Amino acid sequence: MWLICAFLSAVFLGIYDALKKKALSNNAVIPVLFLNTLFSSIILLPTIVASDAAWPTPHAFLLILIKAFIVLASWLLGYIGIKHLPLTIVGPINATRPVMVLLGAIIVFGEKLNPWQWAGVILAITSFLLLGRSGKKEGIDFKHDKHIYMIVGAAALGAISGLYDKYLMAPVAEGGAQLNPVMVQAWYNIFQAVIMFIILCILRVPKHKQTTPFRWDYAIIGISVFLTAADFLYFYALSLPAAMISIVSMIRRGSVIVSFLCGATFFHERNLKAKTLDLVLVILGMICLYIGSK
């Protein structure tokens, strides 16, 4: 069951990326992100009202607040990056998150990778280098483009968030916090909406006439709907006893296929032949990680 949820989450996440690209096209980032968090909170508000289990203790409150800051930092970087870069480049970079999780485990916990996992890491690094060559054909210099660094930073924070999610959902007997997944999803969205409102008031409102104007796009609602559905399935998958964070994370990154197809079909992005090779290497890398994690 957790595998089915993970695959559905990946599909919805790919659609979410495409809608995000549309909503941010020639649009202001901060208002779009604020509305995304606001609409997501409204969608999830009934779960808080209807369930006593959805109200956090002070300790859970703090843990979820930390989650909100991690995710919001990732989103801010990711939103700015995806506004200025093609989906066919952003998607493969985001798909390297499972590799970042493994590399983090090596650095922080001193873990050792098996041959299959090393193969996945090498393929991911190779795809990133080739993606850099593909980007040059579109005038994107991976070494000096700040938006590339933002996407990489967003992916790194996303990897940290994934590891933290497993801790939040894991049973207390296994060293986790064993929080209700619905409670986590609902409250971290509410916390993010509050934080984004403060950012909106401080950074956007005083200078809105000197910055990119905001325009309404119905894709903004779609962002919230598909992200909420993707996250709900993701948290539910992690809450199931047999769920493995490495596998769920790998499958979730399969959203790159959906976003890549959307970039090619709806946004008519260029240099697809070379980028398809990069995408294939990313997918092969994820398959190697999956085999190595079994």
Summary of the structure (lengths in Angstrom):
residues: 294
radius of gyration: 18.7
end to end distance: 16.9
largest distance: 55.1
contacts: 1030
relative contact order: 0.23
helix: 80%
strand: 0%
